[in-house]
Amino acid sequence: MNQEILSRIDELLSLQKNMLTALYSLREKPSVPDLDWYDSTDIKKLLHISDSTLFRMRRSASIKSVKISGKWFYKIPDFDGPDLGNTP
């Protein structure tokens, strides 16, 4: 009886370890904006512009942008060119 209980406890501990490992691996993956997007701060530094200039560019649709959870993002390929450089 005790051996059976210990065996079940070992199974449960193993299952718990596997679940925690899976959860941590999900947590460590970067979000989409970190992969292919600049945020507003990156764009302002890259283009040497102010908040208001960036707002006007967004409003006039001279730059493509998307708002995610209240924050604006811009696709990196749209700003990687010979005249803009490759670093934010």
Rosetta constraint file for C-alpha pairs under 8 A:
AtomPair CA 1 CA 5 HARMONIC 6.40 0.50
AtomPair CA 2 CA 6 HARMONIC 6.16 0.50
AtomPair CA 3 CA 7 HARMONIC 6.07 0.50
AtomPair CA 4 CA 8 HARMONIC 6.28 0.50
AtomPair CA 5 CA 9 HARMONIC 6.20 0.50
AtomPair CA 6 CA 10 HARMONIC 6.19 0.50
AtomPair CA 7 CA 11 HARMONIC 6.33 0.50
AtomPair CA 8 CA 12 HARMONIC 6.18 0.50
AtomPair CA 9 CA 13 HARMONIC 6.12 0.50
AtomPair CA 10 CA 14 HARMONIC 6.12 0.50
AtomPair CA 11 CA 15 HARMONIC 6.15 0.50
AtomPair CA 12 CA 16 HARMONIC 6.07 0.50
AtomPair CA 13 CA 17 HARMONIC 6.15 0.50
AtomPair CA 14 CA 18 HARMONIC 6.25 0.50
AtomPair CA 15 CA 19 HARMONIC 6.16 0.50
AtomPair CA 16 CA 20 HARMONIC 6.17 0.50
AtomPair CA 17 CA 21 HARMONIC 6.14 0.50
AtomPair CA 18 CA 22 HARMONIC 6.21 0.50
AtomPair CA 19 CA 23 HARMONIC 6.18 0.50
AtomPair CA 20 CA 24 HARMONIC 6.08 0.50
AtomPair CA 21 CA 25 HARMONIC 6.20 0.50
AtomPair CA 22 CA 26 HARMONIC 6.38 0.50
AtomPair CA 23 CA 27 HARMONIC 6.26 0.50
AtomPair CA 24 CA 28 HARMONIC 6.20 0.50
AtomPair CA 25 CA 29 HARMONIC 6.75 0.50
AtomPair CA 30 CA 34 HARMONIC 6.23 0.50
AtomPair CA 30 CA 35 HARMONIC 7.17 0.50
AtomPair CA 31 CA 35 HARMONIC 6.99 0.50
AtomPair CA 32 CA 36 HARMONIC 6.75 0.50
AtomPair CA 32 CA 37 HARMONIC 7.60 0.50
AtomPair CA 33 CA 37 HARMONIC 4.79 0.50
AtomPair CA 33 CA 38 HARMONIC 7.09 0.50
AtomPair CA 33 CA 39 HARMONIC 7.90 0.50
AtomPair CA 33 CA 73 HARMONIC 7.12 0.50
AtomPair CA 34 CA 38 HARMONIC 7.54 0.50
AtomPair CA 36 CA 75 HARMONIC 5.96 0.50
AtomPair CA 36 CA 76 HARMONIC 5.61 0.50
AtomPair CA 36 CA 77 HARMONIC 7.81 0.50
AtomPair CA 37 CA 73 HARMONIC 5.98 0.50
AtomPair CA 37 CA 74 HARMONIC 5.31 0.50
AtomPair CA 37 CA 75 HARMONIC 4.48 0.50
AtomPair CA 37 CA 76 HARMONIC 5.02 0.50
AtomPair CA 38 CA 42 HARMONIC 5.68 0.50
AtomPair CA 38 CA 43 HARMONIC 6.53 0.50
AtomPair CA 38 CA 73 HARMONIC 5.59 0.50
AtomPair CA 38 CA 74 HARMONIC 5.10 0.50
AtomPair CA 38 CA 75 HARMONIC 6.23 0.50
AtomPair CA 38 CA 76 HARMONIC 5.87 0.50
AtomPair CA 38 CA 88 HARMONIC 7.84 0.50
AtomPair CA 39 CA 43 HARMONIC 6.47 0.50
AtomPair CA 39 CA 71 HARMONIC 7.63 0.50
AtomPair CA 39 CA 72 HARMONIC 6.04 0.50
AtomPair CA 39 CA 73 HARMONIC 4.53 0.50
AtomPair CA 39 CA 74 HARMONIC 6.18 0.50
AtomPair CA 40 CA 44 HARMONIC 6.13 0.50
AtomPair CA 40 CA 54 HARMONIC 7.87 0.50
AtomPair CA 40 CA 71 HARMONIC 7.99 0.50
AtomPair CA 40 CA 72 HARMONIC 6.09 0.50
AtomPair CA 40 CA 73 HARMONIC 6.40 0.50
AtomPair CA 40 CA 74 HARMONIC 7.60 0.50
AtomPair CA 41 CA 45 HARMONIC 6.27 0.50
AtomPair CA 42 CA 46 HARMONIC 6.03 0.50
AtomPair CA 42 CA 88 HARMONIC 5.20 0.50
AtomPair CA 43 CA 47 HARMONIC 5.94 0.50
AtomPair CA 43 CA 48 HARMONIC 7.91 0.50
AtomPair CA 43 CA 74 HARMONIC 7.84 0.50
AtomPair CA 43 CA 88 HARMONIC 6.88 0.50
AtomPair CA 44 CA 48 HARMONIC 5.35 0.50
AtomPair CA 44 CA 49 HARMONIC 4.95 0.50
AtomPair CA 44 CA 50 HARMONIC 6.22 0.50
AtomPair CA 44 CA 51 HARMONIC 7.27 0.50
AtomPair CA 44 CA 54 HARMONIC 7.11 0.50
AtomPair CA 45 CA 49 HARMONIC 6.98 0.50
AtomPair CA 45 CA 88 HARMONIC 6.46 0.50
AtomPair CA 46 CA 84 HARMONIC 7.12 0.50
AtomPair CA 46 CA 85 HARMONIC 7.96 0.50
AtomPair CA 46 CA 87 HARMONIC 7.42 0.50
AtomPair CA 46 CA 88 HARMONIC 5.10 0.50
AtomPair CA 47 CA 84 HARMONIC 7.33 0.50
AtomPair CA 49 CA 53 HARMONIC 6.07 0.50
AtomPair CA 49 CA 54 HARMONIC 6.72 0.50
AtomPair CA 50 CA 54 HARMONIC 6.26 0.50
AtomPair CA 51 CA 55 HARMONIC 6.14 0.50
AtomPair CA 52 CA 56 HARMONIC 6.20 0.50
AtomPair CA 53 CA 57 HARMONIC 6.19 0.50
AtomPair CA 54 CA 58 HARMONIC 6.16 0.50
AtomPair CA 55 CA 59 HARMONIC 6.07 0.50
AtomPair CA 56 CA 60 HARMONIC 6.04 0.50
AtomPair CA 57 CA 61 HARMONIC 6.07 0.50
AtomPair CA 57 CA 62 HARMONIC 5.28 0.50
AtomPair CA 57 CA 63 HARMONIC 6.02 0.50
AtomPair CA 58 CA 62 HARMONIC 6.34 0.50
AtomPair CA 58 CA 63 HARMONIC 5.72 0.50
AtomPair CA 58 CA 64 HARMONIC 7.00 0.50
AtomPair CA 58 CA 65 HARMONIC 6.88 0.50
AtomPair CA 63 CA 74 HARMONIC 7.99 0.50
AtomPair CA 64 CA 74 HARMONIC 6.33 0.50
AtomPair CA 64 CA 75 HARMONIC 7.50 0.50
AtomPair CA 64 CA 78 HARMONIC 7.86 0.50
AtomPair CA 65 CA 72 HARMONIC 6.52 0.50
AtomPair CA 65 CA 73 HARMONIC 5.59 0.50
AtomPair CA 65 CA 74 HARMONIC 4.75 0.50
AtomPair CA 65 CA 75 HARMONIC 7.24 0.50
AtomPair CA 66 CA 72 HARMONIC 5.64 0.50
AtomPair CA 66 CA 73 HARMONIC 5.34 0.50
AtomPair CA 66 CA 74 HARMONIC 6.59 0.50
AtomPair CA 67 CA 71 HARMONIC 5.35 0.50
AtomPair CA 67 CA 72 HARMONIC 4.39 0.50
AtomPair CA 67 CA 73 HARMONIC 6.20 0.50
AtomPair CA 68 CA 72 HARMONIC 6.33 0.50
AtomPair CA 68 CA 73 HARMONIC 7.32 0.50
AtomPair CA 74 CA 78 HARMONIC 7.64 0.50
AtomPair CA 75 CA 79 HARMONIC 7.34 0.50
AtomPair CA 76 CA 80 HARMONIC 6.29 0.50
AtomPair CA 77 CA 81 HARMONIC 7.95 0.50
AtomPair CA 79 CA 84 HARMONIC 6.40 0.50
AtomPair CA 79 CA 85 HARMONIC 7.95 0.50
AtomPair CA 79 CA 86 HARMONIC 7.86 0.50
AtomPair CA 80 CA 84 HARMONIC 6.12 0.50
AtomPair CA 80 CA 85 HARMONIC 6.04 0.50
AtomPair CA 80 CA 86 HARMONIC 5.29 0.50
AtomPair CA 81 CA 85 HARMONIC 5.92 0.50
AtomPair CA 81 CA 86 HARMONIC 7.02 0.50
